[in-house]
Amino acid sequence: MTRLLSFPGSQAIRAIIFFDFFLMAFLWACSHQEPDKPIFKHHFITSDVPFEDRFRYGTPVLADLDNDGDLDYAFSIAAGEYRWYEYQDADTWIPHVVGEVPTYQLGGTHLDVDGDGWVDLIAGGVWFRNPQNPAESNFTRYIYDDSIRHEIHDIITEDLDGDGKPEVLALGDREGCFIYHISDDPTQAWPRDTVTLDVVDDRADIHAGFFPRGIGDLDGDGDLDIVMPGRWYQNNGGSWKRRFLPYGTAGYWGLSCRSWVIDLDNDGDQDIVMVGGDQVDSRGVWLENNGKPNPQFNVHLLPLSAPGRRGSFHSLAVADFDLDGDPDIFTIEQEDDSILPEGASPKGFMWENLGNGSFREQVVFDQVLGGHDALVGDVDQDGDLDICFKVWKTWTENVNGGKPHAGFLENLSR
């Protein structure tokens, strides 16, 4: 090669060899680059909710309420008007009235309660029957538990007793943790079983625990167990045994977290993803299940790389946001003057799954807006997962002028 390059015209040969080398290196880099991170575009579902600033906002639901094939969004004043927003396109959401939430409630979920093929809405002690033309008529409210006097903070639906029908799991730190069995006539009271009263204020004081998906078969015995801060409740065929969990955070209103059960490391057993909430300096973790019948969990802290002290993580979603085949982790800091981040404005974060149990923190939403109890789904039916969120309370320094709002993060990964 040295003799070749010493011949006349060798500079041209050098140029050809250099170009070939550069082209090969470029093509190799392209074929080995990391998957594109998801790009979320923010849209307002509503930017000027006609509710007063003193209110708090709860009962969020993301579901196809009008049976048109895309997802709609609903939320309410914590004790007041309940609205749903009909999705038309990313920037057009038409508001409609559901009804009134009679008592101060935060948790919300959805289910076809009466089996008519239309999604109904559920909050603490009450449910709202879909009129089958929800853009034209309000929902009908029914009371399923008239003993509820205080906030139900977490509420989800799952088949907890293995009978093939979903039950409603509810948690309130001044009420208890209960399973409701929907009556044959759902307009009447629903029977309930007590999971535990440890959650109440004068006992363990668990403010939040299993929402949005902190339920799964942790011990591999075929039934569903329940995650709480610092503990999990093992399902023993209708009775519940408290087990130790090596992570749980104490917020200003009691032990508080958002949790998600998933096989995060793809080893065949169910792990737990958890973020702290209702506090400053919230962290995210994943708890690695060792796969034994009485499993133990190894704590892995998710990394912090963006500047500032984190605020309150009151949201969690675990899903393949970047379409690379593995689950990523999303959270967003909430808007609340008492627990805002320090040194930075509220942001949305994603921990990108790098494989082998490692993650990288990315800021995916940074518009001086926060969110509360974000929900994930393919809103626009384009094949990737979007995120909807609302505020808890407003703060005057945000870009929306301190007005109540709800947001849609459109995933552009597809």
NUKE-147865 format. One line per field, with one value per residue (C-alpha): residue number from 1; x, z, y. Coordinates in Angstrom, 3 decimals, always signed. Example, Ala and Ser with C-alpha at 12.3 -4.5 7.8 and 13.67 -1.06 7.14 Angstrom:
2
k = (1 | 2)
east = (+12.300 | +13.670)
up = (+7.800 | +7.140)
north = (-4.500 | -1.060)
END
This chain:
414
k = (1 | 2 | 3 | 4 | 5 | 6 | 7 | 8 | 9 | 10 | 11 | 12 | 13 | 14 | 15 | 16 | 17 | 18 | 19 | 20 | 21 | 22 | 23 | 24 | 25 | 26 | 27 | 28 | 29 | 30 | 31 | 32 | 33 | 34 | 35 | 36 | 37 | 38 | 39 | 40 | 41 | 42 | 43 | 44 | 45 | 46 | 47 | 48 | 49 | 50 | 51 | 52 | 53 | 54 | 55 | 56 | 57 | 58 | 59 | 60 | 61 | 62 | 63 | 64 | 65 | 66 | 67 | 68 | 69 | 70 | 71 | 72 | 73 | 74 | 75 | 76 | 77 | 78 | 79 | 80 | 81 | 82 | 83 | 84 | 85 | 86 | 87 | 88 | 89 | 90 | 91 | 92 | 93 | 94 | 95 | 96 | 97 | 98 | 99 | 100 | 101 | 102 | 103 | 104 | 105 | 106 | 107 | 108 | 109 | 110 | 111 | 112 | 113 | 114 | 115 | 116 | 117 | 118 | 119 | 120 | 121 | 122 | 123 | 124 | 125 | 126 | 127 | 128 | 129 | 130 | 131 | 132 | 133 | 134 | 135 | 136 | 137 | 138 | 139 | 140 | 141 | 142 | 143 | 144 | 145 | 146 | 147 | 148 | 149 | 150 | 151 | 152 | 153 | 154 | 155 | 156 | 157 | 158 | 159 | 160 | 161 | 162 | 163 | 164 | 165 | 166 | 167 | 168 | 169 | 170 | 171 | 172 | 173 | 174 | 175 | 176 | 177 | 178 | 179 | 180 | 181 | 182 | 183 | 184 | 185 | 186 | 187 | 188 | 189 | 190 | 191 | 192 | 193 | 194 | 195 | 196 | 197 | 198 | 199 | 200 | 201 | 202 | 203 | 204 | 205 | 206 | 207 | 208 | 209 | 210 | 211 | 212 | 213 | 214 | 215 | 216 | 217 | 218 | 219 | 220 | 221 | 222 | 223 | 224 | 225 | 226 | 227 | 228 | 229 | 230 | 231 | 232 | 233 | 234 | 235 | 236 | 237 | 238 | 239 | 240 | 241 | 242 | 243 | 244 | 245 | 246 | 247 | 248 | 249 | 250 | 251 | 252 | 253 | 254 | 255 | 256 | 257 | 258 | 259 | 260 | 261 | 262 | 263 | 264 | 265 | 266 | 267 | 268 | 269 | 270 | 271 | 272 | 273 | 274 | 275 | 276 | 277 | 278 | 279 | 280 | 281 | 282 | 283 | 284 | 285 | 286 | 287 | 288 | 289 | 290 | 291 | 292 | 293 | 294 | 295 | 296 | 297 | 298 | 299 | 300 | 301 | 302 | 303 | 304 | 305 | 306 | 307 | 308 | 309 | 310 | 311 | 312 | 313 | 314 | 315 | 316 | 317 | 318 | 319 | 320 | 321 | 322 | 323 | 324 | 325 | 326 | 327 | 328 | 329 | 330 | 331 | 332 | 333 | 334 | 335 | 336 | 337 | 338 | 339 | 340 | 341 | 342 | 343 | 344 | 345 | 346 | 347 | 348 | 349 | 350 | 351 | 352 | 353 | 354 | 355 | 356 | 357 | 358 | 359 | 360 | 361 | 362 | 363 | 364 | 365 | 366 | 367 | 368 | 369 | 370 | 371 | 372 | 373 | 374 | 375 | 376 | 377 | 378 | 379 | 380 | 381 | 382 | 383 | 384 | 385 | 386 | 387 | 388 | 389 | 390 | 391 | 392 | 393 | 394 | 395 | 396 | 397 | 398 | 399 | 400 | 401 | 402 | 403 | 404 | 405 | 406 | 407 | 408 | 409 | 410 | 411 | 412 | 413 | 414)
east = (+0.000 | +2.863 | +4.419 | +1.024 | +0.535 | +4.016 | +3.036 | +2.014 | -1.654 | -1.448 | -3.282 | -6.375 | -6.073 | -5.721 | -8.892 | -10.807 | -9.594 | -10.471 | -13.942 | -14.595 | -13.482 | -15.662 | -18.687 | -18.261 | -17.902 | -20.984 | -23.102 | -21.918 | -22.812 | -26.267 | -26.915 | -25.735 | -27.263 | -29.541 | -33.279 | -34.873 | -36.200 | -39.901 | -40.862 | -43.910 | -45.764 | -47.865 | -51.435 | -53.985 | -57.053 | -58.392 | -56.437 | -59.082 | -61.250 | -64.259 | -63.546 | -62.263 | -58.548 | -59.238 | -60.485 | -58.551 | -59.041 | -59.548 | -61.267 | -59.271 | -60.238 | -58.844 | -61.291 | -63.464 | -66.583 | -68.502 | -67.622 | -66.040 | -62.728 | -60.470 | -59.855 | -61.511 | -60.496 | -62.511 | -61.779 | -63.644 | -63.482 | -62.655 | -66.141 | -68.088 | -68.650 | -67.387 | -66.614 | -65.426 | -63.568 | -64.381 | -61.293 | -61.598 | -57.945 | -54.846 | -55.927 | -59.690 | -61.381 | -65.084 | -66.229 | -69.361 | -70.845 | -70.869 | -72.570 | -71.576 | -69.149 | -70.999 | -68.073 | -64.368 | -62.838 | -59.488 | -59.393 | -61.235 | -61.512 | -63.750 | -65.573 | -68.639 | -70.464 | -73.872 | -72.646 | -74.345 | -71.192 | -70.596 | -67.873 | -69.091 | -67.157 | -66.392 | -65.265 | -65.313 | -68.765 | -70.478 | -70.578 | -71.892 | -73.849 | -73.047 | -76.273 | -75.067 | -75.226 | -72.863 | -72.347 | -76.077 | -77.014 | -75.480 | -74.519 | -76.786 | -75.186 | -75.675 | -74.364 | -72.714 | -71.431 | -73.253 | -70.852 | -67.964 | -67.499 | -63.884 | -61.507 | -60.862 | -57.389 | -56.632 | -59.187 | -58.723 | -60.585 | -59.189 | -60.406 | -59.114 | -61.021 | -60.517 | -64.205 | -63.731 | -65.379 | -63.619 | -63.936 | -63.208 | -60.231 | -60.347 | -58.044 | -58.699 | -56.476 | -59.509 | -61.651 | -59.602 | -58.721 | -61.696 | -62.716 | -66.183 | -68.105 | -70.498 | -74.063 | -76.243 | -78.270 | -75.426 | -77.762 | -77.976 | -75.268 | -72.161 | -70.919 | -67.382 | -64.583 | -61.877 | -58.308 | -56.791 | -57.431 | -53.675 | -53.940 | -55.954 | -54.355 | -53.976 | -52.304 | -49.813 | -51.252 | -50.997 | -52.150 | -51.526 | -50.206 | -51.441 | -52.560 | -52.270 | -51.192 | -49.623 | -51.308 | -49.972 | -48.876 | -45.736 | -45.354 | -46.169 | -49.117 | -51.651 | -53.554 | -53.144 | -51.324 | -51.435 | -48.520 | -48.368 | -45.471 | -43.117 | -45.320 | -47.316 | -50.423 | -50.268 | -53.512 | -54.350 | -57.673 | -59.658 | -57.494 | -54.539 | -51.169 | -48.913 | -45.369 | -42.333 | -41.268 | -37.882 | -39.061 | -41.739 | -41.821 | -43.493 | -45.152 | -46.706 | -50.023 | -48.740 | -46.943 | -47.447 | -46.369 | -47.508 | -46.702 | -46.749 | -46.226 | -44.455 | -41.706 | -39.261 | -36.133 | -37.851 | -36.820 | -40.272 | -41.314 | -43.119 | -41.094 | -42.346 | -41.769 | -42.483 | -42.221 | -42.649 | -45.244 | -46.645 | -43.159 | -40.122 | -37.126 | -39.255 | -37.338 | -38.107 | -37.064 | -37.586 | -37.719 | -36.245 | -38.142 | -35.922 | -38.646 | -39.087 | -42.487 | -42.018 | -40.111 | -37.534 | -36.903 | -33.666 | -33.951 | -32.568 | -32.689 | -33.504 | -30.891 | -31.192 | -29.298 | -31.382 | -30.672 | -32.694 | -34.322 | -37.332 | -40.810 | -43.705 | -44.034 | -47.783 | -47.860 | -46.425 | -46.692 | -44.575 | -44.780 | -42.766 | -42.949 | -40.054 | -41.185 | -37.887 | -39.399 | -38.806 | -40.747 | -39.757 | -40.864 | -42.652 | -43.435 | -44.263 | -43.921 | -47.190 | -48.282 | -48.608 | -47.002 | -46.049 | -44.116 | -42.725 | -39.256 | -36.384 | -33.911 | -36.089 | -39.678 | -41.995 | -41.069 | -42.039 | -39.334 | -38.816 | -36.335 | -35.370 | -34.775 | -31.233 | -31.455 | -29.812 | -31.783 | -30.212 | -32.035 | -31.262 | -33.242 | -34.540 | -36.594 | -39.461 | -41.725 | -40.480 | -43.006 | -43.286 | -46.358 | -46.872 | -49.275 | -51.113 | -52.160 | -51.193 | -52.808 | -51.414 | -53.084 | -53.091 | -55.419 | -55.231 | -54.984 | -51.733 | -49.856 | -47.866 | -48.725 | -49.767 | -50.202 | -53.018 | -52.828 | -54.539 | -53.451 | -53.961 | -53.963 | -52.724 | -49.743 | -49.341 | -45.862 | -46.724 | -47.048 | -50.812 | -51.122 | -52.081 | -55.262 | -56.539 | -55.715 | -55.401 | -52.777 | -52.242 | -48.697 | -48.904 | -46.293 | -44.667 | -42.470 | -44.497)
up = (+0.000 | +0.785 | -2.684 | -4.323 | -2.607 | -3.781 | -7.479 | -9.499 | -8.821 | -5.369 | -3.872 | -5.863 | -4.640 | -1.068 | -1.539 | -2.822 | +0.058 | +2.606 | +1.082 | +1.184 | +4.817 | +5.748 | +3.962 | +5.700 | +9.112 | +8.482 | +7.451 | +10.497 | +12.800 | +11.253 | +11.684 | +15.318 | +16.575 | +19.594 | +18.918 | +18.503 | +21.788 | +21.794 | +20.852 | +22.674 | +21.383 | +23.963 | +23.258 | +25.639 | +26.129 | +27.870 | +28.800 | +30.684 | +32.760 | +33.996 | +37.560 | +40.343 | +41.226 | +44.802 | +43.633 | +43.402 | +40.483 | +40.559 | +39.110 | +35.845 | +33.206 | +29.722 | +27.762 | +24.656 | +26.197 | +22.949 | +21.205 | +18.193 | +18.341 | +19.903 | +23.531 | +25.411 | +28.691 | +31.818 | +35.132 | +37.787 | +40.589 | +43.592 | +44.949 | +42.088 | +38.358 | +36.337 | +32.659 | +29.782 | +26.745 | +23.396 | +21.255 | +17.731 | +16.939 | +18.930 | +19.364 | +19.500 | +22.537 | +22.974 | +26.614 | +27.896 | +31.376 | +33.122 | +36.314 | +39.867 | +42.190 | +45.515 | +47.939 | +47.839 | +45.670 | +43.922 | +42.417 | +39.233 | +36.979 | +34.258 | +33.522 | +31.644 | +34.948 | +33.564 | +30.613 | +27.910 | +25.828 | +26.940 | +29.345 | +32.699 | +35.223 | +38.848 | +41.784 | +45.549 | +46.533 | +43.252 | +39.609 | +36.527 | +33.914 | +30.306 | +28.557 | +25.243 | +23.683 | +26.079 | +23.815 | +24.100 | +27.617 | +31.083 | +32.818 | +35.559 | +39.001 | +41.368 | +44.877 | +45.426 | +48.972 | +50.992 | +53.925 | +52.139 | +53.719 | +52.866 | +49.919 | +47.999 | +46.681 | +44.661 | +42.694 | +39.951 | +38.485 | +38.345 | +38.684 | +42.201 | +43.143 | +39.888 | +39.003 | +35.535 | +36.442 | +37.499 | +40.983 | +42.174 | +44.497 | +46.505 | +49.035 | +51.317 | +54.286 | +56.354 | +55.185 | +54.507 | +51.582 | +50.151 | +47.299 | +45.857 | +44.049 | +41.531 | +42.282 | +39.721 | +39.813 | +39.797 | +40.723 | +44.221 | +46.913 | +46.079 | +48.664 | +49.840 | +51.446 | +53.551 | +52.368 | +55.287 | +57.666 | +58.121 | +55.662 | +57.943 | +59.473 | +63.026 | +61.867 | +58.989 | +57.376 | +53.715 | +51.591 | +48.198 | +46.998 | +44.150 | +41.490 | +38.505 | +38.124 | +41.368 | +41.212 | +39.843 | +40.637 | +42.646 | +44.128 | +40.975 | +42.454 | +39.830 | +41.650 | +42.015 | +44.882 | +45.877 | +46.222 | +48.894 | +50.161 | +52.182 | +51.925 | +49.619 | +50.363 | +49.343 | +48.011 | +49.818 | +48.226 | +49.690 | +52.712 | +52.531 | +54.219 | +54.695 | +53.367 | +53.669 | +50.713 | +50.940 | +49.597 | +50.541 | +50.822 | +53.298 | +51.835 | +53.693 | +54.004 | +54.801 | +52.961 | +49.294 | +45.991 | +42.501 | +41.470 | +38.462 | +38.417 | +35.299 | +34.311 | +33.736 | +33.249 | +31.151 | +33.422 | +33.888 | +37.243 | +38.142 | +39.285 | +40.730 | +39.464 | +42.041 | +42.312 | +45.458 | +45.648 | +47.772 | +48.721 | +47.456 | +46.317 | +44.870 | +43.445 | +41.075 | +41.673 | +40.300 | +42.644 | +41.176 | +42.074 | +42.864 | +41.593 | +44.743 | +46.174 | +48.956 | +46.856 | +48.015 | +46.120 | +45.270 | +45.064 | +42.002 | +42.088 | +38.760 | +37.784 | +38.200 | +35.632 | +34.861 | +37.019 | +40.080 | +42.987 | +41.966 | +43.098 | +43.648 | +41.324 | +41.457 | +38.098 | +36.691 | +33.406 | +32.272 | +28.571 | +25.370 | +24.491 | +22.008 | +20.181 | +20.663 | +22.285 | +25.982 | +28.642 | +29.569 | +32.629 | +32.571 | +35.366 | +35.657 | +38.531 | +39.831 | +40.115 | +43.819 | +45.418 | +48.558 | +46.790 | +43.603 | +42.343 | +43.396 | +40.935 | +37.942 | +36.776 | +36.697 | +33.976 | +32.467 | +32.600 | +30.890 | +32.017 | +28.771 | +29.129 | +27.955 | +28.695 | +31.430 | +34.083 | +33.319 | +32.494 | +31.328 | +32.464 | +29.740 | +29.957 | +27.509 | +28.513 | +29.644 | +29.292 | +32.887 | +33.339 | +35.637 | +35.736 | +38.153 | +37.808 | +34.133 | +32.092 | +29.057 | +25.924 | +22.140 | +22.061 | +18.325 | +17.291 | +15.364 | +16.947 | +19.691 | +23.278 | +24.238 | +27.667 | +29.135 | +32.423 | +34.476 | +37.221 | +40.923 | +41.771 | +39.811 | +40.513 | +39.161 | +37.663 | +34.956 | +31.284 | +31.417 | +33.785 | +36.752 | +35.086 | +35.539 | +32.520 | +31.130 | +28.634 | +25.853 | +25.088 | +21.544 | +20.908 | +17.508 | +17.650 | +15.057)
north = (+0.000 | +2.394 | +1.881 | +2.374 | +5.714 | +6.849 | +6.533 | +9.575 | +10.415 | +8.915 | +11.925 | +10.990 | +7.420 | +8.687 | +10.743 | +7.711 | +5.542 | +8.279 | +8.721 | +4.987 | +4.841 | +7.842 | +6.355 | +2.996 | +4.688 | +6.830 | +3.853 | +1.880 | +4.770 | +5.059 | +1.355 | +1.390 | +4.620 | +4.556 | +4.439 | +7.855 | +9.142 | +9.959 | +13.470 | +14.745 | +17.776 | +19.603 | +20.645 | +22.096 | +19.951 | +23.008 | +26.122 | +28.048 | +25.761 | +27.766 | +26.668 | +28.886 | +28.911 | +27.841 | +24.448 | +21.200 | +18.827 | +15.072 | +11.955 | +11.798 | +9.221 | +8.510 | +6.337 | +6.201 | +7.710 | +8.278 | +4.988 | +6.680 | +4.793 | +7.412 | +8.330 | +11.166 | +12.784 | +13.590 | +15.296 | +17.240 | +19.711 | +17.543 | +18.262 | +19.774 | +19.781 | +16.793 | +17.354 | +15.213 | +16.491 | +14.910 | +14.374 | +15.774 | +16.407 | +17.302 | +20.918 | +20.446 | +18.913 | +19.665 | +20.009 | +18.260 | +17.965 | +14.572 | +15.734 | +16.631 | +14.823 | +15.187 | +14.888 | +15.748 | +13.008 | +12.635 | +9.122 | +8.214 | +5.195 | +3.772 | +0.534 | -0.633 | -1.047 | -2.021 | -4.118 | -2.046 | -1.548 | +2.040 | +3.172 | +4.507 | +6.629 | +5.712 | +7.865 | +7.375 | +6.119 | +7.063 | +6.045 | +7.799 | +5.846 | +6.705 | +7.849 | +6.331 | +9.788 | +11.573 | +14.583 | +15.315 | +14.155 | +14.200 | +10.969 | +9.568 | +9.404 | +6.461 | +5.913 | +2.536 | +3.249 | +5.882 | +5.471 | +7.238 | +10.641 | +11.414 | +11.368 | +8.151 | +8.881 | +5.719 | +3.728 | +1.119 | -1.866 | -5.410 | -9.005 | -9.495 | -12.661 | -14.575 | -14.833 | -13.356 | -10.059 | -6.844 | -5.460 | -1.919 | -1.430 | +1.808 | +3.477 | +6.418 | +7.254 | +8.286 | +5.379 | +2.218 | -0.025 | -1.926 | -4.197 | -3.543 | -6.269 | -4.765 | -5.806 | -7.592 | -4.404 | -1.862 | +0.975 | -0.535 | -0.664 | -2.692 | -5.219 | -4.533 | -6.527 | -4.940 | -5.427 | -3.513 | -0.654 | -0.115 | +2.759 | +5.049 | +8.130 | +6.862 | +3.631 | +3.439 | +6.596 | +5.554 | +8.460 | +6.821 | +3.505 | +1.315 | +3.806 | +3.624 | -0.032 | -1.200 | -4.562 | -7.836 | -11.384 | -10.661 | -14.150 | -16.131 | -18.026 | -16.971 | -14.237 | -10.489 | -8.779 | -5.114 | -2.652 | +0.042 | +2.213 | +0.027 | -3.066 | -5.258 | -7.255 | -10.894 | -12.318 | -15.565 | -16.357 | -13.485 | -12.728 | -10.360 | -10.830 | -7.822 | -8.300 | -6.043 | -3.876 | -2.123 | +1.214 | +3.706 | +7.470 | +9.792 | +12.849 | +15.738 | +13.891 | +10.408 | +7.619 | +8.346 | +6.823 | +5.921 | +2.349 | +0.048 | -3.728 | -5.019 | -7.464 | -4.632 | -6.755 | -9.444 | -12.317 | -13.837 | -12.350 | -9.154 | -6.149 | -2.860 | +0.665 | +3.356 | +7.129 | +9.194 | +11.935 | +14.731 | +15.890 | +17.762 | +15.660 | +12.867 | +9.912 | +7.109 | +3.496 | +0.050 | -2.914 | -6.080 | -9.252 | -12.261 | -14.619 | -16.721 | -17.762 | -15.220 | -12.708 | -10.230 | -7.000 | -5.232 | -1.432 | +0.370 | +4.176 | +5.788 | +8.394 | +12.157 | +14.206 | +17.310 | +20.392 | +21.326 | +19.507 | +17.490 | +18.418 | +16.016 | +13.038 | +12.391 | +10.613 | +7.394 | +5.544 | +2.589 | +1.718 | +1.510 | +5.186 | +5.162 | +1.992 | +0.169 | -2.908 | -2.276 | -0.320 | +3.223 | +5.203 | +8.573 | +11.024 | +14.709 | +17.151 | +18.518 | +22.114 | +22.879 | +25.925 | +23.984 | +21.193 | +22.694 | +21.723 | +23.959 | +25.432 | +24.545 | +24.769 | +21.706 | +19.260 | +15.930 | +13.258 | +9.934 | +7.321 | +5.645 | +1.918 | +1.133 | -2.594 | -4.660 | -2.782 | +0.604 | +3.836 | +7.356 | +10.382 | +12.686 | +15.861 | +15.322 | +18.223 | +21.639 | +24.448 | +25.716 | +23.520 | +20.561 | +17.646 | +15.422 | +11.769 | +11.565 | +8.789 | +6.992 | +5.619 | +5.866 | +8.857 | +9.517 | +5.842 | +6.306 | +3.402 | +5.127 | +6.048 | +9.550 | +11.134 | +13.235 | +15.120 | +17.792 | +20.169 | +19.558 | +23.244 | +26.218 | +28.449 | +31.966 | +31.645 | +29.127 | +30.027 | +29.565 | +32.511 | +30.404 | +29.171 | +25.609 | +23.490 | +19.990 | +18.863 | +16.346 | +15.176 | +13.873 | +11.191 | +11.753 | +8.622 | +6.763)
END
